Amino acid sequence: MNVASFVKQRRKSLGLTQMQLAITAGVSLPTVQNLEAGKTNPTIKLFEKITSSLGCSMDVNSLQPDWDYLIHYGLSVSSIQEASKDQTFSFQHFAQEIIKATDDVMLHQQAERFKEALLALLCTLQIHYPTYFDYFFSQNQKILYFMKQKMDRGRIIKLSRMSLAVISKYL
């Protein structure tokens, strides 16, 4: 969904006119009209005003995975897992980082060790924590495609055991 259709759909679902939205957001009527028509690309400040008036918020997230977070919680990329300081485990954040990491290894030429470690972590979650895996990953086509890759199964099993030893403390 693009910005124009989001703003228009949200405004209509709230029963607001373009003029009411413009007044609430503190912008001109032509600004709202042009935005909904897709004739302009709003600045972040303008988009924050509009989304705030529509009862929404805007979040900016990094597309790069937090490898240190993943390593801390079971991604076996080194034989010694170094403890990170002040890490707090969150089921949602962990899943988001795994998804970002999968996107990253599929789009970029990551070291084979990262691919193997990520596959091992996903296999660990699928086998030992199927409810968690199903909830966060079973509908994600990129994750499922990534898991079909051919890799050295013996190495994946070894890395899975290492991942399980760490992740079992948190899940």
C-alpha positions in Angstrom: 0.0 0.0 0.0 1.4 3.4 -0.9 1.2 6.6 1.1 -1.6 8.1 -1.0 -4.0 5.1 -0.7 -3.1 4.7 3.0 -4.0 8.3 3.9 -7.2 8.2 1.8 -8.4 4.9 3.1 -7.6 5.8 6.8 -9.3 9.2 6.4 -12.4 7.7 5.0 -12.5 4.9 7.6 -12.5 7.7 10.3 -15.3 9.5 8.5 -13.2 12.7 7.9 -13.3 15.0 4.9 -10.1 16.2 3.3 -10.8 19.6 4.8 -11.2 18.2 8.3 -8.0 16.2 8.0 -6.2 19.4 6.7 -7.4 21.4 9.7 -6.6 18.7 12.2 -3.1 18.2 10.7 -2.4 21.9 10.4 -1.8 21.7 6.6 -3.5 23.2 3.6 -6.4 21.5 1.8 -4.3 21.3 -1.5 -1.6 19.5 0.5 -4.0 16.7 1.5 -5.6 16.6 -2.0 -2.2 16.3 -3.6 -1.0 13.7 -1.1 -4.1 11.5 -1.6 -3.8 11.9 -5.4 -0.2 10.7 -5.3 1.1 13.9 -6.8 3.6 14.6 -4.0 6.0 12.8 -1.8 5.5 14.1 1.7 8.4 14.9 4.0 8.8 12.9 7.2 7.5 15.9 9.2 4.4 16.3 7.0 3.7 12.5 7.1 4.0 12.5 10.9 1.5 15.4 11.1 -0.9 13.5 8.8 -0.5 10.1 10.4 -0.9 11.6 13.9 -4.1 13.3 12.8 -5.3 9.9 11.6 -4.5 8.2 14.9 -1.5 6.4 13.6 2.2 6.5 14.3 5.2 6.1 12.0 8.0 3.8 12.9 11.4 3.8 11.2 13.2 0.5 11.5 16.6 -0.6 10.2 16.6 -3.1 7.4 19.9 -4.5 8.5 19.8 -7.3 11.0 21.3 -6.9 14.5 23.8 -9.8 14.2 25.0 -9.3 17.7 21.5 -9.7 19.1 21.1 -12.9 17.0 24.5 -14.3 18.1 23.7 -13.6 21.7 20.4 -15.5 21.4 21.6 -18.6 19.5 23.0 -17.8 16.1 26.1 -20.0 16.0 28.7 -18.1 13.9 31.6 -18.6 16.3 32.5 -21.5 18.5 32.4 -19.2 21.5 29.2 -17.3 22.1 30.1 -13.9 23.5 27.6 -12.4 25.9 26.4 -9.0 24.9 25.7 -6.4 27.6 22.2 -5.3 28.4 20.4 -7.5 25.9 16.7 -8.1 26.6 14.9 -11.0 24.9 11.7 -10.3 23.1 9.9 -13.0 21.0 8.7 -10.4 18.5 12.1 -8.7 18.2 13.9 -12.0 17.8 11.6 -13.1 15.0 12.0 -9.7 13.3 15.8 -10.0 13.4 15.7 -13.5 12.0 13.5 -12.3 9.1 15.9 -9.3 8.5 18.9 -11.7 8.6 17.2 -14.0 6.1 16.6 -11.2 3.8 20.2 -10.0 4.2 21.8 -13.4 3.5 19.5 -13.9 0.5 20.2 -10.5 -1.0 23.9 -10.1 -0.2 26.7 -12.5 -0.5 27.1 -13.3 3.2 29.8 -15.7 4.4 28.6 -19.3 4.1 29.0 -19.6 7.9 26.2 -17.0 8.4 23.9 -18.9 6.0 24.5 -22.2 7.7 24.1 -20.7 11.2 20.8 -19.0 10.2 19.5 -22.2 8.7 20.5 -24.1 11.8 18.7 -21.6 14.0 15.6 -21.8 11.9 15.7 -25.6 12.0 16.2 -25.6 15.8 13.1 -23.4 16.1 11.1 -25.5 13.7 11.9 -28.8 15.4 12.1 -27.8 19.1 9.8 -24.8 19.2 7.2 -25.5 16.5 4.5 -23.2 18.0 6.9 -20.3 17.9 8.1 -21.2 14.4 4.5 -21.6 13.1 3.4 -18.3 14.7 6.3 -16.2 13.3 7.6 -17.9 10.2 5.3 -20.5 8.7 3.6 -18.0 6.4 6.8 -16.2 5.4 7.7 -17.4 1.9 11.3 -16.1 2.1 12.0 -18.1 5.2 10.4 -21.2 3.8 12.4 -20.8 0.5 15.6 -20.2 2.4 15.1 -23.4 4.5 14.9 -25.5 1.3 18.5 -24.6 0.4 21.0 -27.5 0.1 23.7 -27.3 2.7 26.0 -29.7 4.6 23.4 -31.4 6.8 26.1 -32.7 9.3 27.3 -29.1 9.8 23.7 -27.8 10.2 23.0 -30.5 12.8 26.1 -29.5 14.8 25.2 -25.8 14.6 21.6 -26.6 15.5 22.8 -28.2 18.7 24.8 -25.2 19.5 21.8 -22.9 18.8 19.5 -25.1 21.0 22.0 -24.9 23.9 21.7 -21.1 23.9 18.1 -20.5 22.8 16.6 -23.0 25.3 17.5 -20.5 28.0 15.1 -17.9 26.5 12.2 -19.8 24.8 
